[in-house]
């Protein structure tokens, strides 16, 4: 079996955490079923300069044309993107650039299946290319592609077409599956919910006191992990501190809201309670999860938030907003607390509720152990074989 993974969400040398959940799924599938070959096509928006003055666009320009990751060849063809005004054209532009590239690749590496991730624009382009090449295609929906993009008319039409013509649809949670079926009822018979797993070897309990001592932490410690944007809700966690004296908040991540969040810390007068850690490598996250008492995830949208399971696997319970797939992750008091109100008050109430009935860290770890990659990899392999046959 030869599989072509097609997605713009994949780590690269310039963006090591970009789409790491896609790389993790592929890694665990290859580990369990080593008898198949794979290639990855991870297109990157084209930009003419890698001068640091251009910020994010310069990072994209510095991505190499190809690299080896985890023993797999990853190709990064660059395609044209028109910022802000070109969202409706994105699938067409991606298809136009990638079709001749993937045709040539198919001649060198005659793949049996396209495994595409993220419905828009990647999934739309992958389905179009698969039909032209007459190969089956499976698309995985992961979050914004179903929770956000269908709000706009032209993307909604293209998503409907993609769902009708893909050979199978994978969603990482039932909430996304329900939305896909509502958007295109014909997809109901070919939809499969395969949630992300957690690497239980990488994310495991460590010596908590030693990790706290290394970071100089005392008292109740909250951890908020994710890109510094509005959707992740770091600002709400900061505002919640005004009613939580003596509580420390660690924020791991970088992004466009950095200065805004730093200003908010000053305006709220909680400078002594907040630490911005910047970008944290994936391998360093277990130390933070172990040092924290609670992971706070105040997102407005999440498909299947990997940070929740990563924290739980380290024995750290969570306080999280009850959005999309999150209630499917946090289903037991051992996991933590769901909050219905996405606000500073909601976060404070959730933390107090957790403090009043805090689970044993060993129980939280045991809860996470049911979410290994084993079952997901098996069902994914069976689906691949079924679609190819």
Buried (B, 14 or more C-beta within 10 A) or exposed (E): BBBBBBBBBBBBEBBEBBBBBBBBBBBBBBEBBEEBEBBBBBBBBBBEEBEEEBEEBBBBBBBEEEBEBBEBEBBBBBBBBEEEEEBBBBBBBBBBBBBEBBEEBBEEBEBBBBBBBBBBBBBBBBBBBBEEBEBBBBBBBBBBBBBBBBEBEEBBEBBBBBBEBBBBBBBBBBBBBBBBBEBBEEBBEBBBBBBBBBBBEBBBBBEBEEBBEEBEBEEBBBBBBBBBBBBBBBBBBBBBBEBBEEBBBBBBBBBEBBEBBBEBBEEBEBEEBBBBBEEBEBEEBBBBBBBBBBBBBBBBBBBBBBBBBBBBBBBBBBBBBBBBBBBBBBEEBBBBBBBEEBBBEBBBBBBEBBEEEBBEBEBBBBBBEEBBBEEBBBBBBEBBBEBBE
